[in-house]
Amino acid sequence: MDFLLRRFLRAGVRRGIGGNWYWFFLAGATWFLRRVLNDRTSAVSRVNVAPGEQVLITVRDPKATPAAVDA
């Protein structure tokens, strides 16, 4: 979806600069839609930690195979 919106944005700006000013409306609407859909300001997760508790945060490659868990 983002790929398609990015193409509309680029086409709208290019054609708008080329002289068709109404394409700027398409570019503006597409830019606004991309901003709304890609909101990255919200928190991913929230965890309340009480005194004495610990939180372990790990990061792994999503393409990597999961590690084996010892039972």
Protein Blocks (a to p, Z undefined) as FASTA:
>chain_A
ZZmmmmmmmmmmmmmmnopamlmmmmmmmmmmmmmmmcckbcfbdcdddehiacdddddd
fkbccddddZZ
